[in-house]
Structures are given as structure tokens and as C-alpha cells.
Amino acid sequence: MSESKRPGVQGTAGMPDWEKRFRAPRVSLPDWAEDAPDRSLFVSNATGTYELYAWNRATGEQRQATDRPNGTTDGVLSPDGAWIWWFDDKDGDEFGIWRRQPFGGGAAEPAVPGLDPSYPAGLALARDGRTAVVGRSTDEDGTTLHLAREGAAPVEIYRHRESAGVGDLSHDGSLIAIEHTEHGDAMHAALRVLRPDGTPVAELDDTKGGAEELGLEVLGFAPVDGDTRLLIGHQRRGRWEPLVWDVVTGEETDLGLDLPGDVSAEWYPDGSALLIAHGFEARSELFRYDLAARELTRIPTPPGTVSGATARPDGSVEYLWSSAAEPPAVRSTRGGVVLDPPGMDCPPSVPVEDAWVEGPGGRIHALIQKPAGASGPLPTVFDLHGGPTWHDSDSFAAGPAAWVDQGYAVIRVNYRGSTGYGRAWTDALKHRVGLIELEDVAAVRDWAVSSGLADPTRLILTGGSWGGYLTLLGVGTQPDAWTVGIAVVPVADYVTAYHDEMEALKAMDRTLLGGTPEEVPERFEASSPLTYVDDVKAPVYISAGVNDPRCPIRQIDNYVKRLETRAATHEVYRYDAGHGSLVVDERIKQLRLEMDFAERHLNN
């Protein structure tokens, strides 16, 4: 086996497969410049840290564009291909400014002088290369949107205490689409279209007038000068679907797609068709929808998950694909792999199996991986996804694959609150936050034990972000169900987390729980892991980023102090980053610590 030539990696001899999966070179789906399609931007871990790379397709040249100790993943290529914009925060705290640098290389500069640091709330760049719409969020101001023109001071065109964001800028720069939650429901946005001076043009709000609030999302303006069609997503039939809204005439064109799952879309470059992404039961597929003929044509992709796709000017489609068994690759409908970075190969894992379990709120979908040829009962890891509005899918994940390599079964649960199973399933977690999700996890746990798959004396509950929150809540509310708890960047003390977190997440918590901690204290108490910390029996491992704005460190420290007071078995690992790390060595270190903790305490 050949050794890797990437910096920081000495060789692969003796390296376990799970570590190779983290170190193997990865790339994101390349973004490309609308008016210079040979210029692309992608993210890669080629140096051992995830950074932005410029790619000139005409020459084949690839250049590392950013180089920061904690990595960079938030970047945008200007439509003319001249500039790379990237968000510069401090050590992963997500609070900073946009910078830009020439595509061909050169020093980075503040992209919008005059705008103070903030949390980002969307960005749209105009084709003229001189104009941008910049969204900002701060605890003091809420959300503000600014029109920035090169050589002039930025002009505020929108302000509101509730969360909002930049959706898109029309092809000719005359219209700005935004998503907002002025009605106070952070889970269901309304849409507004503005002129560059902030004058309203159109409004679409599905949260009003019905028995249930429905969400809308901006998918993009038609890529044609003078075209006032805006592609949006809606939930009017109980799931996400696209429609075309002419923001000037008000006409809405419903596509009427007869697909059972959530559907998203983007424009083909000439505006004549849509690239349809359909997700259903943890898998996804692609279609082309001809707007004039109203015809839907399947685009062949392998079974698994398409994590992103884009239509190129030549009519081809590039997409990022993987399955639980097969590592990710950027492919093209022209055939072959679009980007194949040098370095060690990523070892495959095992396929995922589906289980449908009856739960208190309906059928629960669980995804299961186990060592090839293994029979139960097995030590089992319940790996809970974050979000909560997210879902696990049949896609490649190095973490679960690592546990399988060590002889564990891994079960991932798309509990109520997960996306991809209809609006009612996603919206079900309101008010009894955390407790509802854990009812579903408990149902799958009981099934896994009764079926003979899982050893009830060796059950690990783990997850990151919201999954870390559910882990701590689970070991407290279900103390006899779990052998070990491993919580990664969790919410541990919900009240303190609310007061310390970024403003957009405060809005989400108010939506989920129905108010602030002062307005609904009983709900925050019922949903906080801190409430149940004295009931915890399982050894607990916690890892946390000291600069995390989403699950801040103070509330984790509060929880840990309570464990210390009880002399409860626990370990805490704090690292100098935010909501997770973009450094490969750090990710490997964290997983090694987690697996070591589990091994020691499962065998006691």
C-alpha cells in the first residue's frame, strides 16, 4: 500500500481503517462562478485542516485559498469569478466579518469595510462584482441586512429583532429575496422581496390564516436578466416541495410533483428547467423537470444519498454522492469522478440496514450498521443526530464506521423532529422538547434488545450537538437504560444555554418551548439535562469547544460541577475551537478518547 504524501501524515502502515477514513482526502461539491464557469471553489481537508480551495478547470490548477489554524468552510465565489469571499471568525466562535481575496491569489481584505463583526445571516453577491447583500445577526440588534457597494458605505435595508436572512439576489440585481420570522416562529419562515433601497415588492407568508403554520424557503431567482420568477420551497401538502413564484405578477406555478418525500430544486443555468432533489426514507435521487413540457425525467445515480447537486452550463449535473458503505465522491452525469484528490484511499464500511419500529408517535425509521458476519447480542452504540431538524441517511460517516470496526453495532434513529418524514413529524417535538425524541429512542432501544441485536448490558448513548443534548437528557431521564453516555458539544443546562447562545438559536428555543425561560420556566426545567443530573447512573463523557456559540461552555461547566458534587463517574475534554473542529488530528483525538472511555466502562 502506498504511503500518503500529504503534509502531516507520515504513512499508513499500521494505521487502523477508522483513522484512515478521517485522514483520507475529502472534497465538497464544487461551487462555480455563474459568468465564469471554469472557476470553482471547494472545501478540502488535504492539509489536515478543512480549508477553501480555488480550482481553475481550464488549466487544472488548484490553489489553497485560506489557511487558518482552526480551518475555514464558509466561502462563496462571486458570479464573475473574480473574488473568493470567506467568513473570518475567531477560533470557531462564528462571530466575525467577511473577507475577500482575488481568485488567482493575493492578500485577503475586509469585503465590506464599515460593518462590525457579527454572526452571519446570509450573503448574496451581484454579477457586477461590486455589489453584495450582507446579513448580520447580533444579540444587540437582532438581524440587519445591508446593501454594500464597492467604494461606498454599506446601507442598512432591513432590521428586526427576530431572525431573518438573505435568500437571493435576482440576476440583474434589482430584487432581493429574504426569509424572515417576524411572526416569532423560527421554524417556519415567511418571504419578502425588496428593492435595493429596501422598498418592499412582494410578500408571501404561509404562517397566517390557517390552522397550522407552514414554512417557506428561498431556493433562488431565475438566472435570466429581467426574469422575476423566484423558486421557493413550501409545505402546503405536508412536506417540502418547490413552486415558482413571479414576485411582480404574484402568479404561483405549482409543479405538482408526485413524489412521496421532501423535494428541493435549483435552476438549470438557462432557466428552462429545474434540477430536482428528492429525499425519501433516508435515501435521495435526482430528476430534471422541464418547465415548458412539465415533464420529470430521472437522472441516474447510485443507491444512497446525494448530499448536493448542481447543473452545469453544458447541461450535465455534478453531485456529491455516498452510501453508508461507500465513501463520498463528486460525480458527473458525463461519467466518472469530477474531483479525485491525491492521497490515501478511504476504506469502505458496511451497508446500512433499515428498521421500522412502532413508537408512541408513529413508525420510527432507524438505520443499523453492524460488523460483517456478526450476530447479536452486540455492544451497541445509539448515535443520535443533531439539528434537531436534520436526519440520518444512507450516507458515509466516518464516526459510525469507526465504532463498527471496533465490534459495535451502530443504530441511528430518525426520531420525531427529524426532517425527511413530513412536516408533522418534524414539528411534533414542540413544548416537550427532548422528551419526545427520547420516547422514540426508547422504543428503538427496546426493539433492538428484544430482537437480539443489542446487548442490554452494553448500550452506549451518544451524539453531537442536539444529539449530545439528548444523550445527557437520556442518561438522566432513562438512567437504567444506558451503560455509558458520550455527549459531544451538548446542551447540558438549558436555561444557561439559552442566555449564552447566539441570538438565532434563542429564537429557535422560544419557538420550540413556547417562550423564554422566564415565560415558561416549567418547560425549560422539564427539558433540561441539569434537572435530572442527580439521577444519572451511567459513566458520562463530555467533549466541548471552549468557543462554542451554539452550546456554550458555561452551561456545560454547570452540569459538570453537579457531577463533581456527586462524585459521579465522568470525564470532560475541552478543546480550543467552536461547535466541533475542522482539524483532522483533533477529530481523530476526540474519537479515540470516546472509544477508550467506552471500552473502559463497558467492561467494568
N, C-alpha and C positions, 0 to 999 in steps of 0.2 A: 504494500500500500504506500503510495507516495505521501510525503510529508507536506503540510501546508507551508506556503511561502508568505502568508500574511504576517504583518508585524505583530509581535507579542505572542505568537503561537510557535513553540519550538518544534512540535511534531505530534503525530497522532499515535505513535507506538505506545500501547498500554493505556491509552485514553478510553474510558468507557463510552459506549454509544450515546448515553444520555448527555454527556458533556459535548460530544461531537455535534449533537443536534443544536446546542446553543452556539457553538463556535462556527458551525458551517455558515458560509456567506449567504445572506438573505438580501432580497431587494423588494421594494414596494412596487405597485403598479406605477409605471412612469406617467407623470403629468406632461402634457405637451402644449407648446405655445400655439394659440389659435391662428395667428398670422405668420408663424414661423414653425411649422410642424416638425421640422427636423431637429428642433431644440426641445429637449426634455429635461425633467427634474425627477429624481427618485431618491429614496432613502435606502441606505445600506449599512450593514454592520462590518464592512470589510476591514476596518482598522481595529475592531474590537469594541467600538462605540458606535451607536446609531447616529449617522450624520447625513446631510443632504449632498447629493452629487449632481453635477451638470453633465448632460450627455448630448454631444453633437452627433446625431445619427448620420449626417452626411459624411463626416470624417471618421466616425467611430470613436472619437476621443471622449473619455470620461474623466471628470475632474472633481475632486473633493471640494465642495464649496464652503462647508462650515467645519469648524474644529474647536469644540468646546469640551471641557473636562467631563461634563455630565450629559453630553450629546445634544442633538437637535433633530427634531422630526417635523416641526410645523413650518412649512415653506410653500410658497406659491411662485409660479413662473408668470411673468407679465405676458399679456396676449401678443405683444410684438417680439417676445423672446429676448428682449434686451436686458432684463433685470430679474434677479432672484431675490424675492422678499422672504425673510425668515424672522421668526419671533425669538427675541433675545430676553430670556428671563434669568433669574439668579438661582443657580443650583437646583433647578426643578420646581421653583415656587410658583411658576406660571404667571408671575407678575413682572411685566417688562414693557418693551417697546418693539415695534417692527423696525428691522434694518433691511437694507438692500445692498446688493453688490452686482457689478456687471456680470453677465452670463459667462463671458470669456475669462473672468478673473479680475482681481483688483480688490482694493480695500472696501470693507463694508462701511456704510454710513447710515445715520438715522434716516429712515424712509420718510418720516413726517415730522420734521422739526416743529416744535411748539406743542406737541401732545405729550403730556406727562405719562409716566408708567401706569399700567393698568392691567387687569385681566383682559384677554382678547374676547371680542364679541362679534367676530366675523370680519371678512375683508373681501372687497371686490375691486378689481383693477380694470381700468378702461383701456381700450385699444390704442388710444393716443400716446400711451406710455407716460403721461404726465398727470393723470387724474386717478384718485382712489377714493373709495368709501371705506372708512375705518370704524369698526365698532369697538367700544371700550366699556368696561364694567369696573366699578369701584364700590366699596362699602359706602362711601360718602355720597356719590352722585347717582347710584343705580347704573342704568345703561345710557350711554350717549353715543350717537353716530355722527361722524364728521366727514364733510367733503374736503378732500385735500388736493390742491392743485400745486404742481411744482412752481416754486418761486413766490407763493402766496401763503398767508397764514391759514391754517385749517379753519373751516366754518362749521359750527355745530348745526345740524339739521334735524336732530331728534333727541329727546330726553324723556326718560320715565324711570320711576323707582323700580318697577317690575322688570324682569329680564326680557331682553329683546336681542336681535342680532341681524347683521347684514345677510340678506339672502342672495341677491344677484344684481348685476348692473346690465341694462339692455345693451344690445350690440352697438348701437350708436351713442350710448352714454346718456340718453335723455330720460331714462326711467330707472328708479331704484326700488327693488322689492325688499321688504323687510319682514321678518317674523317677530311678533310681539305677544306679550302675555299681560297686557294692561288690565285684563279682566281678573287677574290673580290666579289663574290656573296654569302652573308652569308645565304641566304635562300636555296641554292642548293649546297650541299657538294659533293666533289669527294672523292674517296677512294684510299688509298695507303697501301701496305703491306711491312713491314720492317723486316729484321733480327734483333736480339737483339743488334747488333753492329751499327744499323742504316742504313745498306745497303738495298736499295730498291729491292723488289722481284717482285712486280706487281703493276699496276696502272689501275684504272677504273674511267673514267671521262665522264659523260653524259652531261656536260655543253659545250662540244666542238662539232663543226661540224654540228649542227642543227639550225633550225630557232629559237628554244626556248631552254632555259637552263633547264635541268632536274636534279633533286636531287637524291642522293644515300644515304643509311644509312647502318651501320653495325648492323646486328642482332645477329651474333655470329658464332664462329668456331664450326665445328662438334666435339662433345665430345668424340672423339676417338683418341688414340695415333697414330701419323703418318698421320692422315687424314688432307688433305689440302683443304677441302671444307669449304667455308665461306658462310653463309646465309646472304643475303643482301636484302634491300628494294630498289625498283626502281620506277620511274614514267613514264615509256616509253609508257604506254597506258592511260595516263591522270589521273592516280590515283596511290596510293601506293600499290605495290604488291611485294611478295618475289620471289627471284630466288636463285639458288645455283651456286656459282662461285668457281671453282677449281683454286686457286690462283697460282698454279705451272703450270698446263697444259693450263690454260686460258679457259677451257671449261665452258660454261654457260648453266645451265639447267633451262629453264623457266617452271614453274609449270602449266601455262595455266589455272588458276582458273577462272571459270565463275561465279564470284561474283560481284555484282554491286558497292559495296563501297570499302573503303580502307581496305587493308589486311596486317596484320603483322604476324610474326611467330617466333617460337623458336623451338629448337631441343628437341625431346624426349631423355632421358638420354643415350639410346643405339645408337643413331644416325640413326635409321632406319625410323623414321617418324618425322613429324613436327606438332606442336600444332599451329593451325591457329586461329587467332583472326580477325573477320570480323566486321567492323563497317559501318553502313548504316543508314542514316536518324535518327541520334541521338540514335540508339539502337545498340546492339552488340550481337554476338553469337560466339560459338567455334566449331571447327572441328578438326579431326585428319586426316592428309594426309600421306598415306603410300607411301614412295618414290619408292619402287620397283614396287608395283602394280599400282602406280599413281591413287590411289583411295582416295576420300574425303568422310569422314564419320562425320555426325553431332554429336556433344556432347550435350546432352540435358541440357539446362539452362533455368531458368525462363525468361519471357519477361522483358526487362530492359537493364541494362548496366553492362558489365564485365569490371571492371577497371584494372584488372591484372589477369594473369593465369600462372600456371607453372605445368609441367608434372613431376610427382614423379617417382622414380625408379621402383615402383611396377606397373607402367602403369596408375595409377589414375591421375586425374587432380584436383588441388586445384585452386580456383578462388575467387576473391573478387567481390561480386555482390550487386547491389542495384537497386531500381527504385525510381522515384520521390516520391512515396507513402511509400515505404518500406525501412527501414534503412539498411545500409551495413552489410554484413556478409561474413566471409570467409567460403566457402563451398567446398565440395569434391564430385567428381563423385562416391565415395564409399557410399555417403549418409551422410546427417547431416551436422552440423556446425563444422568446424575444430577448431576454437578458439572462446570461449564464455566467455569473461572476466566478473568477478563478478561486481555487481553494479546495479544502476537503469536501467530499461528498457528505450530504446529510443522510444518516442512516434512516431507513423507514421504520415504521412502528407496526402495530397490529390494527386490523379493521375494527370499526365500532359496530356494536350490535344495538338494536333498538329494543326497548321495553316500554310497554304501555301499562300503567298501574292506575287502578281506580283510587281516586282520592276524594277528600271532602268537598272539593270544588269542581270535580270532573276528572277526566282521564289525564294523567300526567305522563309526559314523554321523558324518558331517561335514556341516556347514551352510555353504553358499557364497553370498556376495554379490559381484557384480561390476558395474562401470559398465554402464548400459544400452547395448546395442549393441556392447559391447567384445568383441574376440576376442583370444585369447592368442597368444603367452605374455605374461602381465601381471606387473608387480611385485606381489607377493603378501604379505599380512600373515597370519601364523598367530597368531590371538588366542586364547590358552588361558584357560579359565575357572578361577576359584578354587574353594575348597572344602577338599579335593578332592571331597567328597561333595556335588556340585552338578552341574548340566548346562546347557549352552546350549540355547536353544529358539527356535522361530519367534516371537520377540517383539522389540519395538522396542528398539534400543540405539543411543544417540547416538554412541558411540565408533566402532564398526564403520562406521556410516553416514558418519562424517566421513572415514575412510580411503577409502571408495568414492568420495566426492565428489572426492578428490584423484587418482583414476585407478587405485587399487589394487583388486585382488581381495582379499576377506577370507574366510579359512577358519577355522571354529571346529570343534574336534574334541571329541567326547564320548568321550574315552579311557577305558580301564579305571580304575575308581574313581568314574566319573560315576554319578549316580543316574538312574533312569528306564528302565533296561535290565535290571532284575532284580538280585536280591541278589548272585548270583555275580559279575556284572560289577563291582558296587560294591566287593565285598570282595576283589577279585583283587589289589589293589595292596600287600598286606601284605608286609613284610620287604624286598623290593626296591623300596622307595618311591622314586618319581620316575623310576627307570629303566624300570619297566613302562609308565608313562604315555608316556614318550618313545619307546618302541618303537612304540606306536600312532601317535604324531605322525609318526614317521619313515615309517611305512607310508603315511600320507595324503600326506605330502610327496612321496614317490616317485610316488604315483599322480597328484598334481597336476602334477608335472613331465612325466611320461610321457604324460599326456593332452593336453598342450599348453596347459593353463590357466596354469601358473605358470612364470615366467622363473627358471631356477635360479641366475642371477647376481644376482637382486634379490629375495631372500627375507628377510622380517623375522619374527623370533620375538619375541612379546610376550605380556604377560598381567599381571594384578594378583593379589596375594596368593599363593595356590598357583600360579596361572599365572605370576606373577613368579618364583617359585622354580623352576618348570620351565624358564623362559626362561634363567636363569643356569646351571642344570644342563645344559640343552640346548646352549648355546654352548660349554660345556666338554667334554661327552661326545661331541658331534657337531660338532666345530669346522669341518669342511669343508662342512657342510650349510647354514649360515646366513650371510647377508651382514651383518645387523645384529641386535643383541639389545636390546630395550627392556623392562626389568624394573620393574614398579610395586609398591611395598611388598612386596619379596620376602623369602623366607628365602634367605640367602646363605652363612651359616656355621651348619650345623645344630646343632652342639654348643653353641655360644654362644647360639643362638636358644632352644634347649631350656632352658638355665639362666636366661634372662632373661624368658621369656614367661609369660603368665598361667597359673595352675595348671590350668585346664580343658584348655588346649592341651598342657600337659605330659602329661596323661593320654591325650590322643589320640595323641601321638607314641609313648608307651610301647606303646599298642595297635598302631599301625602298624608299628613297628620291633621289637616284642617285648621291650622293656626300656628302661632308661636308657642314656645314653652310656657309663656305667661298666660296665654289664652286657653290652651288645652293641656295643662300640666299632667293630667292623668294619662293622656295618650303617650306623651313623651316618656313618662315613667314606665308605662307598660311595655314600651318598645325599646327601652334602653338596656343594654347588657349589664350596665353598672347595677341596675336594680336587682339582678339575680346573682351577682358575683359571689355572695356568701354560700350559694348552693352548688357552686362548681366543684365537681369531684375529679374530673379528668385533668391530667397534666396539660398545661397550656403554654404554647409557644407563640410569641408575638413578634413580628418584624414591622418596623415603622420608619418612614423617611422624616427626618427632623425638619424639613422644609415643606412638608405636605400641606397644601391649602385646602384639600378635599377632606381628608381625615386627619386633622391637625394633631400635633404631638401632645399638647397639654391634656386633652381628654383621654389619650392612651395612658399617660402618666397617672392620671387619677385612678384609672382601673387597676393599673399595676400596683399602686400603693395599697389598694384594698386587698389584692392578692398577697402582698407582703405582710400586711397586718395579720392575715390568717395563717401565714407560713405555708400557703398553698404552693404546690409544685408548679413552677413556671420558669420560663426563660424569656428574656427580651433582647432583641437585636435592633439597635438604632443605627441608621446609616445616613450619610450626608447627601441626601437627594430629596426629591419630592414624592409624588404618588407613584412609586416604583422607580426603577433605574433603567437607563438606556445604555449602561456599561455591561458588556457581556460577562466579564470576570465577576462583577458584583452579582449578577443574576445567578451565575453558577455557584458562587459562595453561599448565597441565600438558600438555594435549593439543597445544597449539601448540608447546611445546618438543619434545615427542616427534616430531611430524611434521617439524619443522625439522631435528632430528637425523637422521631417516631420509633426508630429501631430500639433505642434505649428503653423507652417507656412501654412499648408493646410487649417486650419480653420480660418485664418485671414480674 
